[in-house]
Amino acid sequence: MTGPDATPSFRLAYVPGVTPTKWVRIWNERLPDVPLTLVAVSAAEACGLLRGGGADAGFVRLPVDGADLSAIPLYTETTVVVVPKDHVVAAVDEVTAEDLAEELVLHPLDDTLDWERPPGRPAKERPATTADAIELVAAGIGLLVVPQSLARLHHRKDLTYRPLAGAPESRVALSWPQEKTTDLVEHFIGIVRGRTVNSSRTTAPDPAAPQAKAQGKAPAKAKAQAKRPDTAGTGRKSAAGKPGARNPRSGSGAAKPAKRGKPRRRS
């Protein structure tokens, strides 16, 4: 159903390495009547899926191709090199591209890093996927450089990884078609950005809140006005016993005559 009576739903795409669990949980807490469906997609196909309407929004890897897609950068990943546990690289805390100069470094076709020139010696053939490259590393055929989340995704007991200094980094972003920025998309943007329920752009304000706030301030305002000096006309104070106050005995508000000083003695 696609008509006005269709049940609302939200489709969220995500590329390998991204774990949307936290955001999905918050969505289910705030919009329990709107089911969220996860759509797994490769990094290369993510933008096409969004353009084709296969998802309302998605976690993608930058850069996003085309100006028709909006993108909010979320975080940047550490780049690591995946090696067998008994490899010499496993003995250090961090490596550089120069350290891999003599190593066979695999460069899969679905690589998400924007290399000007990949480190190490290239293999004769490029593996089709990162998963295939991981299998080759486990077999002792080369090393693999990937974002850290992909190393975790393809974790094996016989493999480990170390940070690679000076390598390109992969950035993850939330993206969606600009012309389809619906209320549900705005809701999800708010969740990803950490907005609370009350601060969400799509949450209607409570009409009673401003009135209650004004009522709560009224007594304090009245007290402040009562304590404010009477400045009408003369600027005189209105407290009893002060200049300008009414004399309780005479009933008049006139000021008392000033006392004369002691007459001077003539010489």
Accessible surface in RSA format (square Angstrom, percent):
REM  Atomic radii and reference values for relative SASA: ProtOr
REM  Chains: A
REM  Algorithm: Lee & Richards
REM  Probe-radius: 1.40
REM  Slices: 20
REM RES _ NUM      All-atoms   Total-Side   Main-Chain    Non-polar    All polar
REM                ABS   REL    ABS   REL    ABS   REL    ABS   REL    ABS   REL
RES MET A   1   185.77  96.2 114.06  75.5  71.70 170.7  86.70  73.7  99.07 131.2
RES THR A   2   142.92 101.6 106.71 108.2  36.21  86.3  78.59 105.6  64.33  97.2
RES GLY A   3    38.74  47.8   0.00   N/A  38.74  47.8  27.56  75.6  11.18  25.0
RES PRO A   4   143.86 104.8 101.70  92.7  42.16 153.3 115.78  95.6  28.09 174.6
RES ASP A   5   123.20  86.3  98.33  97.9  24.87  58.8  29.09  68.5  94.11  93.9
RES ALA A   6    27.26  25.1  14.09  21.7  13.17  30.0  14.09  19.8  13.17  34.9
RES THR A   7   104.68  74.5  82.56  83.7  22.12  52.7  51.25  68.8  53.43  80.8
RES PRO A   8    73.33  53.4  62.65  57.1  10.68  38.8  73.33  60.5   0.00   0.0
RES SER A   9    55.00  46.5  41.89  55.9  13.12  30.2  14.83  31.6  40.18  56.3
RES PHE A  10     0.70   0.3   0.67   0.4   0.03   0.1   0.67   0.4   0.03   0.1
RES ARG A  11    93.26  39.2  93.26  47.5   0.00   0.0  30.29  41.4  62.97  38.2
RES LEU A  12     0.00   0.0   0.00   0.0   0.00   0.0   0.00   0.0   0.00   0.0
RES ALA A  13     0.82   0.8   0.82   1.3   0.00   0.0   0.82   1.2   0.00   0.0
RES TYR A  14    54.78  25.6  54.31  30.9   0.47   1.2  20.31  15.3  34.48  42.5
RES VAL A  15     0.03   0.0   0.02   0.0   0.00   0.0   0.03   0.0   0.00   0.0
RES PRO A  16    56.79  41.4  48.74  44.4   8.05  29.3  55.70  46.0   1.09   6.8
RES GLY A  17    16.66  20.5   0.00   N/A  16.66  20.5   4.12  11.3  12.53  28.1
RES VAL A  18     7.73   5.1   0.47   0.4   7.27  17.5   0.47   0.4   7.27  19.7
RES THR A  19    98.13  69.8  81.83  83.0  16.30  38.8  53.55  71.9  44.57  67.4
RES PRO A  20     8.63   6.3   8.63   7.9   0.00   0.0   8.63   7.1   0.00   0.0
RES THR A  21    92.30  65.6  87.77  89.0   4.53  10.8  71.16  95.6  21.13  31.9
RES LYS A  22   114.95  56.1 110.13  67.6   4.82  11.5  62.41  56.2  52.54  56.0
RES TRP A  23    31.33  12.6  31.33  15.2   0.00   0.0  28.16  15.0   3.17   5.1
RES VAL A  24    23.46  15.4  23.46  21.2   0.00   0.0  23.46  20.4   0.00   0.0
RES ARG A  25   122.66  51.5 117.82  60.1   4.84  11.5  60.27  82.4  62.38  37.8
RES ILE A  26    34.65  19.7  34.65  25.8   0.00   0.0  34.65  25.0   0.00   0.0
RES TRP A  27     0.00   0.0   0.00   0.0   0.00   0.0   0.00   0.0   0.00   0.0
RES ASN A  28    74.62  51.5  67.48  65.2   7.14  17.2  24.35  58.6  50.27  48.6
RES GLU A  29   115.60  66.4  84.52  63.9  31.08  74.0  47.02  90.9  68.58  56.0
RES ARG A  30    80.53  33.8  49.77  25.4  30.77  73.3  25.72  35.1  54.82  33.2
RES LEU A  31    24.48  13.6  19.75  14.1   4.73  11.9  24.07  16.9   0.41   1.1
RES PRO A  32   100.94  73.6  68.84  62.8  32.10 116.7  72.95  60.2  27.98 173.9
RES ASP A  33   121.88  85.4 106.24 105.7  15.64  37.0  37.22  87.6  84.66  84.4
RES VAL A  34    16.59  10.9  15.56  14.1   1.03   2.5  15.56  13.5   1.03   2.8
RES PRO A  35    71.60  52.2  62.92  57.4   8.68  31.5  71.60  59.1   0.00   0.0
RES LEU A  36    26.51  14.8   0.47   0.3  26.03  65.4   0.48   0.3  26.03  70.0
RES THR A  37    71.69  51.0  68.14  69.1   3.55   8.5  47.69  64.1  24.00  36.3
RES LEU A  38    78.18  43.5  53.55  38.3  24.63  61.9  53.55  37.6  24.63  66.3
RES VAL A  39    39.11  25.7  36.08  32.7   3.03   7.3  39.11  34.0   0.00   0.0
RES ALA A  40    76.16  70.0  48.45  74.8  27.71  63.0  48.76  68.7  27.40  72.6
RES VAL A  41    18.74  12.3   8.59   7.8  10.15  24.5  17.07  14.8   1.67   4.5
RES SER A  42    43.72  36.9  37.41  49.9   6.31  14.5  36.34  77.4   7.38  10.3
RES ALA A  43    33.59  30.9  14.60  22.5  19.00  43.2  14.88  21.0  18.71  49.6
RES ALA A  44    93.13  85.6  51.98  80.2  41.15  93.6  64.04  90.2  29.09  77.1
RES GLU A  45   112.14  64.4 105.99  80.2   6.16  14.7  38.28  74.0  73.86  60.3
RES ALA A  46     0.97   0.9   0.97   1.5   0.00   0.0   0.97   1.4   0.00   0.0
RES CYS A  47    15.82  12.0  15.63  17.4   0.19   0.4   5.23  13.2  10.59  11.4
RES GLY A  48    45.24  55.8   0.00   N/A  45.24  55.8  32.94  90.4  12.31  27.6
RES LEU A  49    46.70  26.0  38.40  27.5   8.30  20.9  45.01  31.6   1.69   4.5
RES LEU A  50     0.47   0.3   0.30   0.2   0.18   0.4   0.30   0.2   0.18   0.5
RES ARG A  51    92.97  39.0  65.98  33.6  26.99  64.3  46.56  63.6  46.41  28.1
RES GLY A  52    69.21  85.4   0.00   N/A  69.21  85.4  35.77  98.2  33.45  74.9
RES GLY A  53    20.74  25.6   0.00   N/A  20.74  25.6  13.46  36.9   7.29  16.3
RES GLY A  54    26.96  33.2   0.00   N/A  26.96  33.2  20.21  55.5   6.75  15.1
RES ALA A  55     2.97   2.7   0.00   0.0   2.97   6.7   0.00   0.0   2.97   7.9
RES ASP A  56    39.12  27.4  32.90  32.7   6.22  14.7   8.11  19.1  31.01  30.9
RES ALA A  57     0.62   0.6   0.62   1.0   0.00   0.0   0.62   0.9   0.00   0.0
RES GLY A  58     0.00   0.0   0.00   N/A   0.00   0.0   0.00   0.0   0.00   0.0
RES PHE A  59     0.62   0.3   0.22   0.1   0.39   1.0   0.22   0.1   0.39   1.1
RES VAL A  60     2.01   1.3   2.01   1.8   0.00   0.0   2.01   1.7   0.00   0.0
RES ARG A  61    19.58   8.2   6.39   3.3  13.20  31.4   5.32   7.3  14.27   8.6
RES LEU A  62    27.08  15.1  13.48   9.6  13.60  34.2  13.81   9.7  13.27  35.7
RES PRO A  63   117.72  85.8 101.95  92.9  15.78  57.3 104.14  86.0  13.59  84.4
RES VAL A  64    27.41  18.0   6.65   6.0  20.76  50.0   6.65   5.8  20.76  56.3
RES ASP A  65    88.34  61.9  79.69  79.3   8.65  20.5  49.73 117.0  38.61  38.5
RES GLY A  66    47.62  58.7   0.00   N/A  47.62  58.7  27.84  76.4  19.77  44.3
RES ALA A  67    93.64  86.1  69.36 107.0  24.28  55.2  79.63 112.1  14.01  37.1
RES ASP A  68    68.44  47.9  58.26  58.0  10.18  24.1  45.09 106.1  23.35  23.3
RES LEU A  69    11.11   6.2   0.50   0.4  10.61  26.7   0.50   0.4  10.61  28.6
RES SER A  70    24.53  20.7  20.12  26.8   4.41  10.2  13.25  28.2  11.28  15.8
RES ALA A  71    40.20  37.0  12.73  19.6  27.47  62.5  12.73  17.9  27.47  72.8
RES ILE A  72    25.84  14.7  25.17  18.8   0.68   1.6  25.84  18.6   0.00   0.0
RES PRO A  73    79.32  57.8  61.79  56.3  17.53  63.7  62.10  51.3  17.21 107.0
RES LEU A  74    50.77  28.3  16.13  11.5  34.64  87.1  19.93  14.0  30.84  83.0
RES TYR A  75    88.23  41.2  75.45  42.9  12.78  33.3  75.95  57.1  12.28  15.1
RES THR A  76    70.89  50.4  41.22  41.8  29.67  70.7  23.68  31.8  47.21  71.4
RES GLU A  77    12.71   7.3   7.74   5.9   4.97  11.8  10.86  21.0   1.85   1.5
RES THR A  78    64.70  46.0  59.55  60.4   5.15  12.3  24.52  32.9  40.18  60.7
RES THR A  79     3.71   2.6   1.34   1.4   2.37   5.7   1.14   1.5   2.58   3.9
RES VAL A  80     0.00   0.0   0.00   0.0   0.00   0.0   0.00   0.0   0.00   0.0
RES VAL A  81     0.00   0.0   0.00   0.0   0.00   0.0   0.00   0.0   0.00   0.0
RES VAL A  82     5.41   3.6   5.41   4.9   0.00   0.0   5.41   4.7   0.00   0.0
RES VAL A  83     0.00   0.0   0.00   0.0   0.00   0.0   0.00   0.0   0.00   0.0
RES PRO A  84    23.99  17.5  23.99  21.9   0.00   0.0  23.99  19.8   0.00   0.0
RES LYS A  85   120.45  58.8 102.89  63.1  17.56  41.8  58.06  52.3  62.39  66.5
RES ASP A  86   135.91  95.2  97.66  97.2  38.25  90.5  51.12 120.3  84.79  84.6
RES HIS A  87    38.98  21.3  27.95  19.4  11.03  28.2  27.41  28.2  11.57  13.5
RES VAL A  88   110.91  73.0  98.29  89.0  12.62  30.4 106.15  92.2   4.76  12.9
RES VAL A  89     9.40   6.2   7.33   6.6   2.07   5.0   9.40   8.2   0.00   0.0
RES ALA A  90    19.79  18.2   9.54  14.7  10.25  23.3   9.79  13.8  10.00  26.5
RES ALA A  91    90.02  82.8  47.78  73.7  42.24  96.1  60.00  84.5  30.02  79.5
RES VAL A  92    65.52  43.1  59.84  54.2   5.68  13.7  64.95  56.4   0.57   1.6
RES ASP A  93   129.63  90.8 117.07 116.5  12.56  29.7  36.49  85.9  93.14  92.9
RES GLU A  94   100.65  57.8  82.03  62.1  18.62  44.3  18.41  35.6  82.23  67.1
RES VAL A  95     4.62   3.0   3.88   3.5   0.74   1.8   4.62   4.0   0.00   0.0
RES THR A  96    50.62  36.0  50.62  51.3   0.00   0.0  45.80  61.5   4.82   7.3
RES ALA A  97    38.98  35.8  35.12  54.2   3.86   8.8  35.37  49.8   3.61   9.6
RES GLU A  98   136.35  78.3 119.49  90.4  16.86  40.2  69.62 134.7  66.73  54.5
RES ASP A  99    85.76  60.1  58.49  58.2  27.27  64.5  19.56  46.0  66.20  66.0
RES LEU A 100     0.00   0.0   0.00   0.0   0.00   0.0   0.00   0.0   0.00   0.0
RES ALA A 101    52.14  47.9  39.42  60.8  12.72  28.9  42.92  60.4   9.22  24.4
RES GLU A 102   143.05  82.1 130.18  98.5  12.87  30.6  63.37 122.6  79.68  65.1
RES GLU A 103    46.42  26.7  45.52  34.4   0.90   2.1   3.32   6.4  43.10  35.2
RES LEU A 104    41.76  23.3  38.92  27.8   2.84   7.1  38.92  27.3   2.84   7.6
RES VAL A 105     6.36   4.2   3.06   2.8   3.30   8.0   3.06   2.7   3.30   8.9
RES LEU A 106     6.25   3.5   2.17   1.5   4.09  10.3   2.17   1.5   4.09  11.0
RES HIS A 107    48.39  26.4  46.60  32.4   1.79   4.6  33.92  35.0  14.47  16.8
RES PRO A 108     1.88   1.4   1.88   1.7   0.00   0.0   1.88   1.5   0.00   0.0
RES LEU A 109   114.50  63.8  86.72  62.0  27.78  69.8  87.02  61.1  27.48  74.0
RES ASP A 110    52.98  37.1  41.68  41.5  11.30  26.7  29.19  68.7  23.79  23.7
RES ASP A 111    31.67  22.2   5.87   5.8  25.80  61.0   6.34  14.9  25.33  25.3
RES THR A 112    31.55  22.4   8.27   8.4  23.28  55.5  17.12  23.0  14.43  21.8
RES LEU A 113    11.27   6.3   0.00   0.0  11.27  28.3   1.00   0.7  10.27  27.6
RES ASP A 114   122.81  86.0 104.88 104.4  17.92  42.4  34.56  81.3  88.25  88.0
RES TRP A 115    43.22  17.3  18.23   8.8  24.99  58.7  14.57   7.8  28.65  46.5
RES GLU A 116   180.82 103.8 141.37 107.0  39.45  93.9  63.46 122.7 117.36  95.8
RES ARG A 117   201.38  84.6 185.06  94.3  16.33  38.9  60.60  82.8 140.79  85.3
RES PRO A 118    47.04  34.3  39.99  36.5   7.06  25.6  39.99  33.0   7.06  43.8
RES PRO A 119    13.97  10.2   1.46   1.3  12.51  45.5  11.55   9.5   2.42  15.1
RES GLY A 120    22.26  27.4   0.00   N/A  22.26  27.4   0.81   2.2  21.44  48.0
RES ARG A 121   121.70  51.1 120.69  61.5   1.02   2.4  48.94  66.9  72.76  44.1
RES PRO A 122   116.31  84.8  98.18  89.5  18.12  65.9 102.45  84.6  13.85  86.1
RES ALA A 123    28.92  26.6  11.09  17.1  17.84  40.6  12.87  18.1  16.06  42.5
RES LYS A 124   213.95 104.4 171.56 105.3  42.39 100.9 123.32 111.0  90.63  96.5
RES GLU A 125   144.87  83.2 131.73  99.7  13.14  31.3  49.83  96.4  95.04  77.6
RES ARG A 126   112.60  47.3  91.33  46.6  21.27  50.6  44.11  60.3  68.49  41.5
RES PRO A 127    13.03   9.5   1.26   1.1  11.77  42.8  12.66  10.4   0.37   2.3
RES ALA A 128    57.48  52.8  46.45  71.7  11.02  25.1  46.70  65.8  10.78  28.5
RES THR A 129    54.95  39.1  54.95  55.7   0.00   0.0  52.34  70.3   2.61   4.0
RES THR A 130     8.56   6.1   8.45   8.6   0.11   0.3   5.55   7.5   3.01   4.5
RES ALA A 131    45.51  41.8  42.51  65.6   3.00   6.8  43.40  61.1   2.11   5.6
RES ASP A 132    65.35  45.8  62.60  62.3   2.75   6.5  16.64  39.2  48.71  48.6
RES ALA A 133     0.00   0.0   0.00   0.0   0.00   0.0   0.00   0.0   0.00   0.0
RES ILE A 134     5.09   2.9   5.09   3.8   0.00   0.0   5.09   3.7   0.00   0.0
RES GLU A 135    99.28  57.0  94.71  71.6   4.57  10.9  39.88  77.1  59.39  48.5
RES LEU A 136    59.68  33.2  59.68  42.7   0.00   0.0  59.68  41.9   0.00   0.0
RES VAL A 137     0.00   0.0   0.00   0.0   0.00   0.0   0.00   0.0   0.00   0.0
RES ALA A 138    30.48  28.0   3.93   6.1  26.55  60.4   4.80   6.8  25.67  68.0
RES ALA A 139    71.71  65.9  33.10  51.1  38.62  87.9  46.41  65.4  25.30  67.0
RES GLY A 140    57.56  71.0   0.00   N/A  57.56  71.0  25.82  70.9  31.74  71.1
RES ILE A 141    87.30  49.7  83.86  62.5   3.43   8.3  87.30  62.9   0.00   0.0
RES GLY A 142    12.43  15.3   0.00   N/A  12.43  15.3   4.73  13.0   7.69  17.2
RES LEU A 143     4.88   2.7   4.88   3.5   0.00   0.0   4.88   3.4   0.00   0.0
RES LEU A 144     0.03   0.0   0.03   0.0   0.00   0.0   0.03   0.0   0.00   0.0
RES VAL A 145     5.06   3.3   1.78   1.6   3.28   7.9   1.78   1.5   3.28   8.9
RES VAL A 146     3.06   2.0   3.06   2.8   0.00   0.0   3.06   2.7   0.00   0.0
RES PRO A 147     0.56   0.4   0.27   0.2   0.29   1.0   0.56   0.5   0.00   0.0
RES GLN A 148    39.52  22.1  39.52  28.9   0.00   0.0   5.59  11.9  33.93  25.7
RES SER A 149    20.17  17.0  15.15  20.2   5.02  11.6  17.24  36.7   2.94   4.1
RES LEU A 150     9.48   5.3   9.08   6.5   0.40   1.0   9.12   6.4   0.36   1.0
RES ALA A 151     5.52   5.1   0.42   0.6   5.10  11.6   0.79   1.1   4.73  12.5
RES ARG A 152   147.41  61.9 133.07  67.8  14.34  34.1  45.31  61.9 102.10  61.9
RES LEU A 153   100.27  55.8  69.36  49.6  30.92  77.7  76.98  54.1  23.29  62.7
RES HIS A 154    45.23  24.7  35.96  25.0   9.26  23.7  25.27  26.0  19.96  23.2
RES HIS A 155   122.14  66.8  96.46  67.0  25.69  65.7  70.26  72.4  51.89  60.4
RES ARG A 156    80.33  33.7  74.76  38.1   5.56  13.2  27.75  37.9  52.58  31.9
RES LYS A 157   182.17  88.9 171.65 105.3  10.52  25.0 115.03 103.5  67.14  71.5
RES ASP A 158    62.78  44.0  53.26  53.0   9.51  22.5  44.23 104.1  18.55  18.5
RES LEU A 159     6.85   3.8   4.99   3.6   1.86   4.7   5.11   3.6   1.74   4.7
RES THR A 160    29.00  20.6  23.32  23.6   5.68  13.5  12.46  16.7  16.54  25.0
RES TYR A 161    60.26  28.1  55.44  31.5   4.82  12.5  37.21  28.0  23.05  28.4
RES ARG A 162    60.45  25.4  60.45  30.8   0.00   0.0   8.31  11.4  52.14  31.6
RES PRO A 163    45.78  33.4  45.78  41.7   0.00   0.0  45.78  37.8   0.00   0.0
RES LEU A 164     9.45   5.3   0.21   0.2   9.24  23.2   0.44   0.3   9.01  24.3
RES ALA A 165    35.73  32.9  24.66  38.1  11.07  25.2  32.75  46.1   2.98   7.9
RES GLY A 166    87.86 108.3   0.00   N/A  87.86 108.3  43.51 119.4  44.35  99.3
RES ALA A 167    17.51  16.1   0.99   1.5  16.52  37.6   3.74   5.3  13.76  36.5
RES PRO A 168    38.68  28.2  25.88  23.6  12.80  46.5  37.90  31.3   0.78   4.9
RES GLU A 169   110.29  63.3  83.59  63.2  26.70  63.6  15.29  29.6  95.00  77.6
RES SER A 170     3.32   2.8   0.22   0.3   3.10   7.1   2.83   6.0   0.49   0.7
RES ARG A 171   113.56  47.7 112.04  57.1   1.52   3.6  27.76  37.9  85.81  52.0
RES VAL A 172     0.06   0.0   0.00   0.0   0.06   0.1   0.00   0.0   0.06   0.2
RES ALA A 173     0.00   0.0   0.00   0.0   0.00   0.0   0.00   0.0   0.00   0.0
RES LEU A 174     0.82   0.5   0.82   0.6   0.00   0.0   0.82   0.6   0.00   0.0
RES SER A 175     0.00   0.0   0.00   0.0   0.00   0.0   0.00   0.0   0.00   0.0
RES TRP A 176    17.87   7.2  17.87   8.6   0.00   0.0  17.71   9.4   0.16   0.3
RES PRO A 177    15.32  11.2  15.32  14.0   0.00   0.0  15.32  12.7   0.00   0.0
RES GLN A 178    92.68  51.8  78.85  57.6  13.82  32.9  15.96  34.0  76.72  58.2
RES GLU A 179   174.91 100.4 136.75 103.5  38.16  90.8  59.45 115.0 115.45  94.3
RES LYS A 180   111.29  54.3 106.55  65.4   4.74  11.3  79.30  71.4  31.99  34.1
RES THR A 181    58.15  41.4  31.63  32.1  26.52  63.2  26.25  35.3  31.91  48.2
RES THR A 182    70.41  50.1  62.13  63.0   8.28  19.7  66.49  89.3   3.93   5.9
RES ASP A 183   102.15  71.6  97.86  97.4   4.29  10.1  21.85  51.4  80.30  80.1
RES LEU A 184    38.27  21.3  38.09  27.2   0.18   0.5  38.09  26.8   0.18   0.5
RES VAL A 185     1.59   1.0   1.58   1.4   0.02   0.0   1.58   1.4   0.02   0.0
RES GLU A 186    35.24  20.2  34.76  26.3   0.48   1.1  10.64  20.6  24.60  20.1
RES HIS A 187    41.63  22.8  39.92  27.7   1.71   4.4  16.87  17.4  24.76  28.8
RES PHE A 188     0.54   0.3   0.54   0.3   0.00   0.0   0.54   0.3   0.00   0.0
RES ILE A 189     7.43   4.2   7.40   5.5   0.03   0.1   7.43   5.4   0.00   0.0
RES GLY A 190     0.91   1.1   0.00   N/A   0.91   1.1   0.91   2.5   0.00   0.0
RES ILE A 191     6.29   3.6   1.44   1.1   4.85  11.7   1.67   1.2   4.62  12.5
RES VAL A 192    20.26  13.3   1.70   1.5  18.57  44.7   1.70   1.5  18.57  50.4
RES ARG A 193   128.10  53.8  91.24  46.5  36.86  87.8  35.44  48.4  92.67  56.2
RES GLY A 194    59.53  73.4   0.00   N/A  59.53  73.4  33.74  92.6  25.79  57.8
RES ARG A 195    38.35  16.1  32.06  16.3   6.29  15.0  22.33  30.5  16.02   9.7
RES THR A 196    84.12  59.8  82.66  83.8   1.46   3.5  75.22 101.0   8.90  13.5
RES VAL A 197    80.56  53.0  78.24  70.8   2.32   5.6  79.00  68.6   1.56   4.2
RES ASN A 198   139.35  96.1 112.81 109.0  26.54  63.9  29.28  70.5 110.06 106.4
RES SER A 199    63.66  53.8  40.22  53.7  23.44  54.0  48.00 102.2  15.66  21.9
RES SER A 200    11.40   9.6   5.08   6.8   6.33  14.6   4.40   9.4   7.00   9.8
RES ARG A 201   161.86  68.0 125.18  63.8  36.68  87.3  50.03  68.4 111.83  67.8
RES THR A 202    40.86  29.1  11.00  11.1  29.86  71.2  19.06  25.6  21.80  33.0
RES THR A 203    48.75  34.7  31.52  32.0  17.23  41.1  31.75  42.6  17.00  25.7
RES ALA A 204    86.45  79.5  62.48  96.4  23.97  54.5  67.56  95.1  18.89  50.0
RES PRO A 205   120.29  87.7 101.13  92.2  19.16  69.7 111.92  92.4   8.37  52.0
RES ASP A 206    87.87  61.6  75.04  74.7  12.83  30.3  32.61  76.8  55.26  55.1
RES PRO A 207   119.66  87.2  95.25  86.8  24.42  88.8 105.84  87.4  13.82  85.9
RES ALA A 208    57.01  52.4  53.36  82.3   3.65   8.3  56.43  79.5   0.59   1.6
RES ALA A 209    53.44  49.1  42.40  65.4  11.04  25.1  50.01  70.4   3.43   9.1
RES PRO A 210    88.92  64.8  78.34  71.4  10.58  38.5  84.27  69.6   4.65  28.9
RES GLN A 211   111.99  62.6 104.74  76.5   7.25  17.3  35.32  75.2  76.67  58.1
RES ALA A 212    60.41  55.5  50.11  77.3  10.30  23.4  52.32  73.7   8.09  21.4
RES LYS A 213   134.64  65.7 123.72  75.9  10.92  26.0  76.48  68.8  58.16  62.0
RES ALA A 214    62.74  57.7  50.31  77.6  12.43  28.3  56.97  80.2   5.77  15.3
RES GLN A 215   110.99  62.1  99.54  72.7  11.45  27.3  41.39  88.1  69.59  52.8
RES GLY A 216    57.26  70.6   0.00   N/A  57.26  70.6  36.74 100.8  20.52  45.9
RES LYS A 217   127.38  62.1 124.95  76.7   2.43   5.8  82.14  73.9  45.23  48.2
RES ALA A 218    56.11  51.6  46.85  72.3   9.26  21.1  52.92  74.5   3.19   8.4
RES PRO A 219    77.17  56.2  68.87  62.8   8.29  30.1  76.84  63.4   0.32   2.0
RES ALA A 220    64.77  59.6  55.70  86.0   9.07  20.6  58.69  82.7   6.07  16.1
RES LYS A 221   137.01  66.8 130.59  80.1   6.41  15.3  79.49  71.5  57.52  61.3
RES ALA A 222    58.37  53.7  50.28  77.6   8.09  18.4  53.37  75.2   5.00  13.2
RES LYS A 223   139.37  68.0 135.14  82.9   4.23  10.1  82.33  74.1  57.04  60.8
RES ALA A 224    52.96  48.7  40.80  63.0  12.16  27.7  47.87  67.4   5.09  13.5
RES GLN A 225    95.64  53.5  82.31  60.2  13.32  31.7  19.92  42.4  75.72  57.4
RES ALA A 226    88.62  81.5  48.28  74.5  40.34  91.8  61.39  86.4  27.24  72.1
RES LYS A 227   175.86  85.8 145.46  89.3  30.39  72.4  96.65  87.0  79.21  84.4
RES ARG A 228   150.07  63.0 134.29  68.5  15.78  37.6  52.14  71.3  97.93  59.3
RES PRO A 229    72.76  53.0  62.83  57.3   9.92  36.1  67.99  56.1   4.77  29.7
RES ASP A 230    78.12  54.7  69.40  69.1   8.72  20.6  22.00  51.8  56.12  56.0
RES THR A 231    95.04  67.6  77.01  78.1  18.03  43.0  45.00  60.4  50.03  75.6
RES ALA A 232    81.74  75.2  55.87  86.2  25.87  58.9  66.50  93.6  15.24  40.4
RES GLY A 233    86.64 106.8   0.00   N/A  86.64 106.8  41.29 113.3  45.35 101.6
RES THR A 234    95.29  67.8  58.86  59.7  36.43  86.8  59.50  79.9  35.79  54.1
RES GLY A 235    49.01  60.4   0.00   N/A  49.01  60.4  20.36  55.9  28.65  64.2
RES ARG A 236   139.74  58.7 130.92  66.7   8.82  21.0  33.93  46.4 105.81  64.1
RES LYS A 237   129.48  63.2 125.01  76.7   4.46  10.6  68.91  62.0  60.56  64.5
RES SER A 238    78.41  66.3  49.84  66.5  28.56  65.8  30.84  65.7  47.57  66.6
RES ALA A 239    56.85  52.3  45.40  70.1  11.45  26.0  55.62  78.3   1.23   3.2
RES ALA A 240    96.18  88.4  67.72 104.5  28.46  64.7  70.37  99.1  25.80  68.4
RES GLY A 241    77.81  96.0   0.00   N/A  77.81  96.0  41.88 114.9  35.93  80.5
RES LYS A 242   109.40  53.4 103.04  63.2   6.36  15.2  47.60  42.8  61.80  65.8
RES PRO A 243   107.96  78.7  96.21  87.7  11.75  42.7 107.27  88.6   0.69   4.3
RES GLY A 244    34.19  42.2   0.00   N/A  34.19  42.2   2.99   8.2  31.20  69.9
RES ALA A 245    21.40  19.7   5.12   7.9  16.28  37.0   9.94  14.0  11.45  30.3
RES ARG A 246   169.06  71.0 154.22  78.6  14.84  35.3  67.59  92.4 101.47  61.5
RES ASN A 247    40.11  27.7  34.73  33.6   5.38  13.0  11.50  27.7  28.61  27.7
RES PRO A 248   131.99  96.2  92.00  83.9  39.98 145.3 104.31  86.1  27.67 172.0
RES ARG A 249   232.26  97.5 194.21  99.0  38.05  90.6  71.81  98.1 160.45  97.2
RES SER A 250    77.30  65.3  39.73  53.0  37.57  86.6  47.05 100.2  30.26  42.4
RES GLY A 251    38.62  47.6   0.00   N/A  38.62  47.6  27.47  75.4  11.15  25.0
RES SER A 252    47.11  39.8  41.99  56.0   5.12  11.8  33.46  71.3  13.65  19.1
RES GLY A 253    29.12  35.9   0.00   N/A  29.12  35.9  14.54  39.9  14.59  32.7
RES ALA A 254    75.48  69.4  51.64  79.7  23.84  54.2  61.64  86.8  13.84  36.7
RES ALA A 255    91.13  83.8  58.19  89.8  32.94  74.9  67.17  94.6  23.96  63.5
RES LYS A 256   169.53  82.7 144.56  88.7  24.97  59.5  90.03  81.0  79.49  84.7
RES PRO A 257   125.37  91.4 102.63  93.6  22.73  82.6 113.79  93.9  11.58  72.0
RES ALA A 258    98.71  90.8  65.15 100.5  33.56  76.3  74.73 105.2  23.98  63.5
RES LYS A 259   205.10 100.1 170.85 104.8  34.25  81.6 119.71 107.7  85.40  91.0
RES ARG A 260   233.50  98.0 199.87 101.9  33.63  80.1  75.79 103.6 157.71  95.6
RES GLY A 261    68.03  83.9   0.00   N/A  68.03  83.9  42.82 117.5  25.21  56.5
RES LYS A 262   194.68  95.0 162.19  99.5  32.48  77.3 110.82  99.7  83.86  89.3
RES PRO A 263   119.07  86.8  96.97  88.4  22.10  80.3 107.08  88.4  11.99  74.5
RES ARG A 264   229.02  96.2 202.01 103.0  27.01  64.3  78.28 107.0 150.73  91.4
RES ARG A 265   234.48  98.5 199.64 101.8  34.85  83.0  77.63 106.1 156.86  95.1
RES ARG A 266   230.40  96.7 201.79 102.9  28.61  68.1  77.28 105.6 153.12  92.8
RES SER A 267   159.78 135.0  84.69 113.0  75.09 173.0  84.98 181.0  74.80 104.8
END  Absolute sums over single chains surface
CHAIN  1 A    17855.1      13714.3       4140.8       9928.1       7927.1
END  Absolute sums over all chains
TOTAL         17855.1      13714.3       4140.8       9928.1       7927.1
